[in-house]
Amino acid sequence: MARVEKVELCMVDLPPQVPRSDAIQSFVSQETPIVTITDSDGATGTGYSYTIGTGGSSVMRLLRDHLAPRLIGRDADMIEAIWHDLEYATHATTVGPITAIALAAIDTALWDLRARKQGLPLWKLAGGAKDSCPLYTTEGGWLHIAPEALVEDALDARSKGFRGSKVKIGKPHWSEDFQRLAAVRNAVGDDYEIMTDCNQSFRVDEAIRRAARLAELDIAWYEEPLPADDIDGHIRLSTATSVPIAVGESLYSIRHFREYMQKGACSVVQVDVGRIGGITPWLKVAHAAEAFDIPVCPHFLMELHVSLVCAVPNGKYVEYIPQLDELTHTGMTVEDGMALAPSTPGLGIDWDHEVIAHRAVEEFTCELT
């Protein structure tokens, strides 16, 4: 039995490659907590999570002061027990993003360690449902982007084999959103998916009103139309429209997903490893969604989610937003609009540890033994 002997912590602050804006915020920074765990056999596993500009310092202090010390001496293969023990230890600060982001960095490191020791890529270890999955792109659909540029990006993505493009909506008047979406639909035709994302910017009345026009354009899904804690509002909206309602980016508990699915408040699940607290709860949500015949199309983290979407039978799409290019030797493999599951053991992320060490924020870099 190999026990955890060392935990290394650091955080790299990555500016987005392109300006990213939505109806309520701008994505100004990608704080990336990174955890590397070494066991008594000398094996290592590296995990990570992210913020979109705030909270990184809080995550790192939670890791350093409260979570990482509890790993020392633990059987590294008892991932389920460790996850629940850490959740219980931080019970006063759950359910919420800071704790979930910290738990995710540890949990993904433990899964990486287990997969490496077993000589298996994560997608096989976690289920092995398929070896590739289709992509849709978000990087060219931010709210500030002009209609002409939206069209150009969607046509370029379609020419590369992508299955769809996401367009952010939430302009002051619905006519602006409709014109932008209609321009893309007219350009790409009916056999290309258009996803929309509202980033929780509407009230129920406005969301229902806009849904009727979205249906005219055969939109693939209507993402986060309402505040994530308004389950009743999502039920009212789902009942009022044929457009699929997508949620998950801002849900931090498997029980929250259970309520949405049980009550018919969503029809697309976008569970995010970094927001749900790691691979351990992610898989539970995905399997629960399968029982409800609901597809899983996770939010962000494409370099990690490609393995998880390929692990489960109801994994439908991976969202194309490059995140780790600056910290890795090689990126996710894409062929004809399909993301290929990694063939190497572990998460399949080819970290450039020299670059990480060079770019790490000194204040949050430490080693626990």
Buried (B, 14 or more C-beta within 10 A) or exposed (E): EBBBBBBBBBBBBBEBEEEBBBBEBBBEBBBBBBBBBBBBEEBBBBBBBBBBBEBBBBBBBBBBEBBBEBBBEBBBBEBEEBBEBBBEBBEEBBBEBBBBBBBBBBBBBBBBBBBBBEEBBBBBBBBBBBBBBBBBBBBBBBBEBEBEEBBBBBBEBBEBEBBBBBBBBBBEEBEBBBEBBBBBBEBBEEEBBBBBBBBBBBEBEBBBEBBEBBEEBEBBBBBBBBBBEBBEBBBBBBEBBEBBBBBBBBBBBBEBBBBBBEEEBBBBBBBBBBBBBBBBBBBBBBBBBBEBEBBBBBBBBBBBBBBBBBBBEBBBBBBBBBBBEBBBEEBBBBEEBBBBBBEBBBBBBBBBEEBBEEBBBEEBBBEBE
